[in-house]
Amino acid sequence: MRPGCRLTRPGEAAAARLRRGRPAADVCGMALTTFAGTTYAAARSRAHGPTAALWHAVELHRPPAEVDGACELTLCGTLARVALDEAWPSSSRGVCRACTTLAGASR
């Protein structure tokens, strides 16, 4: 090692050359989407062995007509079939506690 030699990690010098003199990212022409609030739909999971079927919350990112009856990923990570005829938070007894907490619903 020579005195005054700066040790660098592989690729650090190349990354510094790329960053030098570059302007910040432009946001011109980008559309910002704002949402009034998050909409949740109720979804019913299947019973697996000793686990009972539960009602879960699904965050809607598409029109309701596209997700009715489809299997979607719930807030807690379970796959469940969306049922738009059931309101969330569900008034049923078998409701997923994790989905209730994540959706911020009061029970």
MARRORO-970269 format. One record per atom (N, C-alpha, C): residue number from 1; residue in one letter; atom name; y, z, x. Coordinates in steps of 0.2 Angstrom, whole numbers, plus 5000, padded with zeros to 4 digits. Each point is the difference from the previous one (the first is absolute). Layout:
<sites>
+-----+----+----+------+------+------+
:   i : aa : at :    y :    z :    x :
+-----+----+----+------+------+------+
: NUM :  A : CA :    Y :    Z :    X :
...
+-----+----+----+------+------+------+
</sites>
This chain:
<sites>
+-----+----+----+------+------+------+
:   i : aa : at :    y :    z :    x :
+-----+----+----+------+------+------+
:   1 :  M :  N : 4994 : 5000 : 5004 :
:   1 :  M : CA : 5006 : 5000 : 4996 :
:   1 :  M :  C : 5006 : 5000 : 5004 :
:   2 :  R :  N : 5005 : 4996 : 4999 :
:   2 :  R : CA : 5006 : 4999 : 5004 :
:   2 :  R :  C : 5005 : 5005 : 4996 :
:   3 :  P :  N : 5005 : 5003 : 5004 :
:   3 :  P : CA : 5005 : 5004 : 4998 :
:   3 :  P :  C : 5004 : 4996 : 4995 :
:   4 :  G :  N : 5002 : 5003 : 4995 :
:   4 :  G : CA : 5005 : 4997 : 4995 :
:   4 :  G :  C : 4997 : 4994 : 4996 :
:   5 :  C :  N : 4993 : 5000 : 5000 :
:   5 :  C : CA : 4996 : 4995 : 4996 :
:   5 :  C :  C : 4999 : 5003 : 4993 :
:   6 :  R :  N : 5002 : 4997 : 4995 :
:   6 :  R : CA : 4999 : 5003 : 4993 :
:   6 :  R :  C : 4993 : 4997 : 4997 :
:   7 :  L :  N : 4996 : 5005 : 4998 :
:   7 :  L : CA : 4994 : 4998 : 4997 :
:   7 :  L :  C : 5001 : 4998 : 4993 :
:   8 :  T :  N : 4997 : 4995 : 4998 :
:   8 :  T : CA : 5000 : 4997 : 4993 :
:   8 :  T :  C : 4993 : 4999 : 4997 :
:   9 :  R :  N : 5000 : 5001 : 4994 :
:   9 :  R : CA : 4994 : 4998 : 4996 :
:   9 :  R :  C : 4999 : 4993 : 5000 :
:  10 :  P :  N : 4994 : 4998 : 4999 :
:  10 :  P : CA : 4999 : 4992 : 4999 :
:  10 :  P :  C : 5004 : 4998 : 4994 :
:  11 :  G :  N : 5004 : 4994 : 5001 :
:  11 :  G : CA : 5003 : 4997 : 4995 :
:  11 :  G :  C : 5007 : 5003 : 4999 :
:  12 :  E :  N : 5002 : 5006 : 5003 :
:  12 :  E : CA : 5006 : 5003 : 4999 :
:  12 :  E :  C : 5006 : 4995 : 5002 :
:  13 :  A :  N : 4999 : 4997 : 5006 :
:  13 :  A : CA : 5006 : 4996 : 5002 :
:  13 :  A :  C : 5001 : 4994 : 4996 :
:  14 :  A :  N : 4994 : 4997 : 4998 :
:  14 :  A : CA : 5001 : 4994 : 4995 :
:  14 :  A :  C : 5003 : 5002 : 4994 :
:  15 :  A :  N : 4998 : 5006 : 4997 :
:  15 :  A : CA : 5003 : 5002 : 4994 :
:  15 :  A :  C : 5008 : 5001 : 5001 :
:  16 :  A :  N : 5002 : 5003 : 5005 :
:  16 :  A : CA : 5007 : 5001 : 5002 :
:  16 :  A :  C : 5004 : 4993 : 5000 :
:  17 :  R :  N : 4997 : 4995 : 5003 :
:  17 :  R : CA : 5003 : 4994 : 5000 :
:  17 :  R :  C : 5001 : 4997 : 4993 :
:  18 :  L :  N : 4995 : 5001 : 4996 :
:  18 :  L : CA : 5001 : 4997 : 4993 :
:  18 :  L :  C : 5005 : 5004 : 4996 :
:  19 :  R :  N : 5001 : 5006 : 5001 :
:  19 :  R : CA : 5005 : 5004 : 4996 :
:  19 :  R :  C : 5007 : 4999 : 5003 :
:  20 :  R :  N : 5001 : 4998 : 5006 :
:  20 :  R : CA : 5006 : 5000 : 5003 :
:  20 :  R :  C : 5004 : 4994 : 4996 :
:  21 :  G :  N : 5006 : 5002 : 4998 :
:  21 :  G : CA : 5005 : 4995 : 4997 :
:  21 :  G :  C : 4998 : 4997 : 4993 :
:  22 :  R :  N : 4995 : 5003 : 4997 :
:  22 :  R : CA : 4998 : 4998 : 4993 :
:  22 :  R :  C : 5004 : 5004 : 4995 :
:  23 :  P :  N : 5002 : 4996 : 4995 :
:  23 :  P : CA : 5004 : 5003 : 4995 :
:  23 :  P :  C : 4995 : 5004 : 4995 :
:  24 :  A :  N : 5003 : 5004 : 4996 :
:  24 :  A : CA : 4996 : 5004 : 4995 :
:  24 :  A :  C : 4998 : 4995 : 4995 :
:  25 :  A :  N : 4994 : 5002 : 4996 :
:  25 :  A : CA : 4998 : 4996 : 4995 :
:  25 :  A :  C : 5005 : 4999 : 4995 :
:  26 :  D :  N : 5000 : 4994 : 4997 :
:  26 :  D : CA : 5004 : 4998 : 4995 :
:  26 :  D :  C : 4997 : 5001 : 4993 :
:  27 :  V :  N : 5004 : 5003 : 4996 :
:  27 :  V : CA : 4998 : 5001 : 4993 :
:  27 :  V :  C : 5003 : 4995 : 4995 :
:  28 :  C :  N : 5003 : 4995 : 5003 :
:  28 :  C : CA : 5004 : 4995 : 4995 :
:  28 :  C :  C : 4994 : 4996 : 4997 :
:  29 :  G :  N : 5001 : 4999 : 4994 :
:  29 :  G : CA : 4995 : 4996 : 4996 :
:  29 :  G :  C : 4994 : 5004 : 4997 :
:  30 :  M :  N : 5000 : 5006 : 5002 :
:  30 :  M : CA : 4994 : 5004 : 4997 :
:  30 :  M :  C : 5002 : 5003 : 4994 :
:  31 :  A :  N : 4996 : 5000 : 4995 :
:  31 :  A : CA : 5001 : 5003 : 4994 :
:  31 :  A :  C : 4997 : 5007 : 5000 :
:  32 :  L :  N : 5004 : 5005 : 4998 :
:  32 :  L : CA : 4998 : 5007 : 4999 :
:  32 :  L :  C : 4998 : 5001 : 4993 :
:  33 :  T :  N : 4994 : 5003 : 4999 :
:  33 :  T : CA : 4998 : 5001 : 4993 :
:  33 :  T :  C : 5000 : 5008 : 4999 :
:  34 :  T :  N : 5003 : 5002 : 4995 :
:  34 :  T : CA : 5001 : 5007 : 4998 :
:  34 :  T :  C : 4996 : 5001 : 4994 :
:  35 :  F :  N : 4997 : 5005 : 4999 :
:  35 :  F : CA : 4996 : 5002 : 4994 :
:  35 :  F :  C : 5003 : 5006 : 4997 :
:  36 :  A :  N : 5000 : 5000 : 4993 :
:  36 :  A : CA : 5003 : 5005 : 4997 :
:  36 :  A :  C : 4995 : 5007 : 5000 :
:  37 :  G :  N : 4994 : 4999 : 5000 :
:  37 :  G : CA : 4995 : 5005 : 5001 :
:  37 :  G :  C : 4993 : 4997 : 5001 :
:  38 :  T :  N : 4996 : 5005 : 5002 :
:  38 :  T : CA : 4993 : 4997 : 5001 :
:  38 :  T :  C : 4996 : 5001 : 4993 :
:  39 :  T :  N : 4996 : 4995 : 4999 :
:  39 :  T : CA : 4996 : 5000 : 4994 :
:  39 :  T :  C : 4993 : 5001 : 5001 :
:  40 :  Y :  N : 4997 : 5004 : 4997 :
:  40 :  Y : CA : 4993 : 5002 : 5001 :
:  40 :  Y :  C : 4996 : 4998 : 4994 :
:  41 :  A :  N : 4994 : 4998 : 5001 :
:  41 :  A : CA : 4995 : 4998 : 4994 :
:  41 :  A :  C : 4994 : 5005 : 5001 :
:  42 :  A :  N : 4997 : 5001 : 4995 :
:  42 :  A : CA : 4993 : 5004 : 5000 :
:  42 :  A :  C : 4995 : 4996 : 5002 :
:  43 :  A :  N : 4995 : 5002 : 5004 :
:  43 :  A : CA : 4994 : 4997 : 5001 :
:  43 :  A :  C : 4994 : 5004 : 5000 :
:  44 :  R :  N : 4994 : 4998 : 4998 :
:  44 :  R : CA : 4994 : 5004 : 4999 :
:  44 :  R :  C : 4995 : 4998 : 5006 :
:  45 :  S :  N : 4998 : 5005 : 5003 :
:  45 :  S : CA : 4995 : 4999 : 5006 :
:  45 :  S :  C : 4993 : 5001 : 4996 :
:  46 :  R :  N : 4995 : 4998 : 5004 :
:  46 :  R : CA : 4993 : 5001 : 4998 :
:  46 :  R :  C : 4997 : 5006 : 5002 :
:  47 :  A :  N : 4996 : 5003 : 4997 :
:  47 :  A : CA : 4996 : 5006 : 5002 :
:  47 :  A :  C : 4995 : 4998 : 5005 :
:  48 :  H :  N : 5000 : 5004 : 5006 :
:  48 :  H : CA : 4996 : 4999 : 5005 :
:  48 :  H :  C : 4996 : 5006 : 5002 :
:  49 :  G :  N : 4994 : 5000 : 4998 :
:  49 :  G : CA : 4995 : 5006 : 5001 :
:  49 :  G :  C : 5003 : 5006 : 4996 :
:  50 :  P :  N : 5001 : 5006 : 5004 :
:  50 :  P : CA : 5003 : 5006 : 4996 :
:  50 :  P :  C : 5007 : 4999 : 4999 :
:  51 :  T :  N : 5004 : 4995 : 5002 :
:  51 :  T : CA : 5007 : 5000 : 4999 :
:  51 :  T :  C : 5001 : 4996 : 4993 :
:  52 :  A :  N : 5004 : 5003 : 4996 :
:  52 :  A : CA : 5002 : 4998 : 4994 :
:  52 :  A :  C : 5005 : 4994 : 5000 :
:  53 :  A :  N : 5000 : 4996 : 4995 :
:  53 :  A : CA : 5005 : 4995 : 5000 :
:  53 :  A :  C : 5007 : 5003 : 4999 :
:  54 :  L :  N : 5005 : 4998 : 5003 :
:  54 :  L : CA : 5007 : 5003 : 5000 :
:  54 :  L :  C : 5005 : 4995 : 4998 :
:  55 :  W :  N : 5006 : 5002 : 4998 :
:  55 :  W : CA : 5005 : 4996 : 4999 :
:  55 :  W :  C : 5005 : 5000 : 5006 :
:  56 :  H :  N : 5002 : 4995 : 5003 :
:  56 :  H : CA : 5004 : 4999 : 5006 :
:  56 :  H :  C : 5006 : 4996 : 4998 :
:  57 :  A :  N : 5005 : 5001 : 5005 :
:  57 :  A : CA : 5006 : 4996 : 4999 :
:  57 :  A :  C : 5000 : 4994 : 5005 :
:  58 :  V :  N : 5003 : 4995 : 4997 :
:  58 :  V : CA : 5000 : 4993 : 5004 :
:  58 :  V :  C : 5008 : 4998 : 5000 :
:  59 :  E :  N : 5003 : 4999 : 5006 :
:  59 :  E : CA : 5007 : 4998 : 5000 :
:  59 :  E :  C : 5000 : 4993 : 4998 :
:  60 :  L :  N : 5004 : 4998 : 4996 :
:  60 :  L : CA : 5000 : 4993 : 4998 :
:  60 :  L :  C : 5005 : 4996 : 5004 :
:  61 :  H :  N : 4998 : 4995 : 5003 :
:  61 :  H : CA : 5004 : 4995 : 5004 :
:  61 :  H :  C : 5000 : 4993 : 4997 :
:  62 :  R :  N : 4996 : 4999 : 4995 :
:  62 :  R : CA : 5000 : 4994 : 4996 :
:  62 :  R :  C : 5001 : 5001 : 4993 :
:  63 :  P :  N : 5001 : 4994 : 4996 :
:  63 :  P : CA : 5001 : 5001 : 4993 :
:  63 :  P :  C : 4993 : 5003 : 4997 :
:  64 :  P :  N : 5001 : 5005 : 4995 :
:  64 :  P : CA : 4994 : 5003 : 4997 :
:  64 :  P :  C : 4995 : 4995 : 4997 :
:  65 :  A :  N : 5002 : 4994 : 4998 :
:  65 :  A : CA : 4995 : 4995 : 4997 :
:  65 :  A :  C : 4995 : 4998 : 5006 :
:  66 :  E :  N : 5002 : 5000 : 5006 :
:  66 :  E : CA : 4996 : 4998 : 5006 :
:  66 :  E :  C : 4995 : 5006 : 5002 :
:  67 :  V :  N : 5002 : 5006 : 4999 :
:  67 :  V : CA : 4995 : 5005 : 5002 :
:  67 :  V :  C : 4996 : 5004 : 4995 :
:  68 :  D :  N : 5001 : 4998 : 4993 :
:  68 :  D : CA : 4996 : 5003 : 4995 :
:  68 :  D :  C : 4993 : 4998 : 5001 :
:  69 :  G :  N : 4996 : 5006 : 5000 :
:  69 :  G : CA : 4992 : 4999 : 5001 :
:  69 :  G :  C : 4998 : 4998 : 5007 :
:  70 :  A :  N : 5005 : 4999 : 5005 :
:  70 :  A : CA : 4998 : 4999 : 5007 :
:  70 :  A :  C : 4999 : 5006 : 5004 :
:  71 :  C :  N : 4995 : 5000 : 5005 :
:  71 :  C : CA : 4999 : 5006 : 5004 :
:  71 :  C :  C : 5006 : 5000 : 5005 :
:  72 :  E :  N : 5003 : 5005 : 5001 :
:  72 :  E : CA : 5006 : 5001 : 5005 :
:  72 :  E :  C : 4999 : 5006 : 5004 :
:  73 :  L :  N : 5003 : 5001 : 5005 :
:  73 :  L : CA : 5000 : 5006 : 5005 :
:  73 :  L :  C : 5005 : 5005 : 4997 :
:  74 :  T :  N : 4998 : 5006 : 4999 :
:  74 :  T : CA : 5004 : 5005 : 4997 :
:  74 :  T :  C : 5004 : 5004 : 5005 :
:  75 :  L :  N : 5004 : 5004 : 4998 :
:  75 :  L : CA : 5004 : 5004 : 5005 :
:  75 :  L :  C : 4996 : 5004 : 5005 :
:  76 :  C :  N : 4994 : 5002 : 4997 :
:  76 :  C : CA : 4996 : 5005 : 5005 :
:  76 :  C :  C : 4995 : 4996 : 5004 :
:  77 :  G :  N : 5000 : 4993 : 4999 :
:  77 :  G : CA : 4996 : 4996 : 5004 :
:  77 :  G :  C : 4993 : 4998 : 4997 :
:  78 :  T :  N : 4999 : 5001 : 4993 :
:  78 :  T : CA : 4994 : 4999 : 4997 :
:  78 :  T :  C : 5001 : 4993 : 4996 :
:  79 :  L :  N : 4995 : 4996 : 4999 :
:  79 :  L : CA : 5000 : 4994 : 4996 :
:  79 :  L :  C : 4999 : 5002 : 4993 :
:  80 :  A :  N : 5004 : 4998 : 4996 :
:  80 :  A : CA : 4999 : 5001 : 4993 :
:  80 :  A :  C : 5003 : 4994 : 4995 :
:  81 :  R :  N : 4997 : 5000 : 4994 :
:  81 :  R : CA : 5002 : 4995 : 4996 :
:  81 :  R :  C : 5006 : 5002 : 4996 :
:  82 :  V :  N : 5005 : 4995 : 5000 :
:  82 :  V : CA : 5006 : 5002 : 4996 :
:  82 :  V :  C : 5000 : 4999 : 4993 :
:  83 :  A :  N : 5002 : 5005 : 4996 :
:  83 :  A : CA : 5000 : 5000 : 4993 :
:  83 :  A :  C : 5007 : 5001 : 4997 :
:  84 :  L :  N : 5003 : 4995 : 4998 :
:  84 :  L : CA : 5007 : 5000 : 4998 :
:  84 :  L :  C : 5001 : 5004 : 4994 :
:  85 :  D :  N : 4995 : 5000 : 4996 :
:  85 :  D : CA : 5000 : 5004 : 4993 :
:  85 :  D :  C : 5001 : 5008 : 5001 :
:  86 :  E :  N : 4998 : 5002 : 5006 :
:  86 :  E : CA : 5001 : 5007 : 5002 :
:  86 :  E :  C : 5006 : 5001 : 5004 :
:  87 :  A :  N : 5004 : 5005 : 4997 :
:  87 :  A : CA : 5007 : 5001 : 5004 :
:  87 :  A :  C : 4998 : 5005 : 5006 :
:  88 :  W :  N : 5005 : 4999 : 5005 :
:  88 :  W : CA : 4999 : 5005 : 5006 :
:  88 :  W :  C : 5007 : 5004 : 5000 :
:  89 :  P :  N : 4999 : 5007 : 5000 :
:  89 :  P : CA : 4994 : 5004 : 5002 :
:  89 :  P :  C : 4996 : 5000 : 4993 :
:  90 :  S :  N : 4994 : 5000 : 5002 :
:  90 :  S : CA : 4995 : 5000 : 4994 :
:  90 :  S :  C : 4999 : 5007 : 4997 :
:  91 :  S :  N : 4999 : 5000 : 4994 :
:  91 :  S : CA : 5000 : 5006 : 4996 :
:  91 :  S :  C : 4992 : 5003 : 5000 :
:  92 :  S :  N : 4996 : 4996 : 5003 :
:  92 :  S : CA : 4993 : 5001 : 5000 :
:  92 :  S :  C : 4999 : 5006 : 5005 :
:  93 :  R :  N : 4994 : 5003 : 4999 :
:  93 :  R : CA : 4998 : 5006 : 5005 :
:  93 :  R :  C : 4998 : 4998 : 5007 :
:  94 :  G :  N : 4997 : 4994 : 5001 :
:  94 :  G : CA : 4997 : 4998 : 5006 :
:  94 :  G :  C : 5006 : 4996 : 5004 :
:  95 :  V :  N : 5005 : 5003 : 5003 :
:  95 :  V : CA : 5005 : 4996 : 5003 :
:  95 :  V :  C : 5000 : 5002 : 5008 :
:  96 :  C :  N : 5000 : 4995 : 5004 :
:  96 :  C : CA : 5000 : 5002 : 5007 :
:  96 :  C :  C : 5006 : 5004 : 5002 :
:  97 :  R :  N : 4999 : 5005 : 5003 :
:  97 :  R : CA : 5005 : 5005 : 5002 :
:  97 :  R :  C : 5004 : 4997 : 5006 :
:  98 :  A :  N : 4997 : 4996 : 5005 :
:  98 :  A : CA : 5004 : 4997 : 5005 :
:  98 :  A :  C : 5005 : 4994 : 4997 :
:  99 :  C :  N : 4997 : 4996 : 4996 :
:  99 :  C : CA : 5005 : 4995 : 4997 :
:  99 :  C :  C : 5006 : 5004 : 4996 :
: 100 :  T :  N : 4998 : 5005 : 4996 :
: 100 :  T : CA : 5005 : 5004 : 4997 :
: 100 :  T :  C : 5006 : 5002 : 5005 :
: 101 :  T :  N : 4998 : 5003 : 5005 :
: 101 :  T : CA : 5004 : 5002 : 5005 :
: 101 :  T :  C : 5004 : 4995 : 5004 :
: 102 :  L :  N : 4997 : 4994 : 5002 :
: 102 :  L : CA : 5003 : 4995 : 5003 :
: 102 :  L :  C : 5005 : 4996 : 4995 :
: 103 :  A :  N : 4998 : 5000 : 4994 :
: 103 :  A : CA : 5005 : 4996 : 4995 :
: 103 :  A :  C : 5006 : 5005 : 4998 :
: 104 :  G :  N : 4999 : 5006 : 5002 :
: 104 :  G : CA : 5006 : 5005 : 4998 :
: 104 :  G :  C : 5000 : 5002 : 4993 :
: 105 :  A :  N : 4994 : 4999 : 4996 :
: 105 :  A : CA : 4999 : 5001 : 4993 :
: 105 :  A :  C : 5000 : 5008 : 4999 :
: 106 :  S :  N : 5003 : 5002 : 4995 :
: 106 :  S : CA : 4999 : 5007 : 4998 :
: 106 :  S :  C : 4995 : 5001 : 4995 :
: 107 :  R :  N : 4995 : 5004 : 5000 :
: 107 :  R : CA : 4995 : 5001 : 4996 :
: 107 :  R :  C : 5000 : 5007 : 4996 :
+-----+----+----+------+------+------+
</sites>
